[in-house]
Amino acid sequence: MRVLSVRQPWASLLVRGVKDIENRTWSTTYRGPVLIHACAGAPRVGFGLPADEIARLPRGVIVGVVTLDDCVHAHRSPWFDGPVGWVVRDPCEFLEPIPWRGQLALRRPPEELVERATAELMRSKRVRR
């Protein structure tokens, strides 16, 4: 499992299954589950969401998890803006975001975070069935 910090509203759009590509300037060979951390910084406005809704999106927390499936240099998704698109699938938004201080880059989370995130993932999936 890895963790990636993403600015809002993109973080929430990823874990809600609206956004299927995360654009980066770099690629990775890692494939598998990625915890999505919503950066604490001010969110970007626009993207068809009202400003007051964007302002209420959680920040400074792990908002959910996606599976990183591939890294591509071209894609038909309307979310692809390159130069590298991280193709994600299996989104799950956590019912209770996990407070966490993010860092740049794709990182291996500490075991404590993996355990908390795994428990929240199972709880979130069970409630949504």
Summary of the structure (lengths in Angstrom):
residues: 129
radius of gyration: 13.8
end to end distance: 23.7
largest distance: 37.5
contacts: 369
relative contact order: 0.25
helix: 23%
strand: 36%
